[in-house]
């Protein structure tokens, strides 16, 4: 693997939503299959990558986490730059985190590409008895705003894979249909092997 790894696409996906809704654990569950019970907030943007295969293409998903910056409203346009997907996360047991979804959506659309793929994610379904956001209410909101929607449990690893896979599949569909113009991703994360690997892994001579 490492720098020798070949892939067809790199998709940057950002995690947004209030502090404490489980964004970091969704990230670690998807990229490392880990869950950290110590929920201390880390300050500073973090990202992890995971390579997945989709319809015969190799896609490197680069998932960015606000890592506590949302508490300080310090998220800037740089965080959103180049993002082609976003998971907007709320906690199903804390209605206030759901109420802030509209504000996050507004900020996202102000900074990100207009055709960005957005999924609304109701996390912490393992806390069923404490639910304060009805599934149907959130689903209706998602439909109204043309968002994908899923409920997850990072703790129990429920629907986490499905959430990220659905977003990546929809990004790939939009890229294939040229609905999304992929913005070059920050050089901080991708070494020069990216261009070579992309060239090498392009399908050749399909019509022969």
Helices and strands as residue ranges (DSSP letters): G 2-4, E 9-16, H 23-32, E 46-54, E 57-65, G 69-72, H 77-80, E 83-91, H 95-99, H 101-111, E 117-123, G 125-130, H 135-144, E 148-151, H 160-176, H 193-200
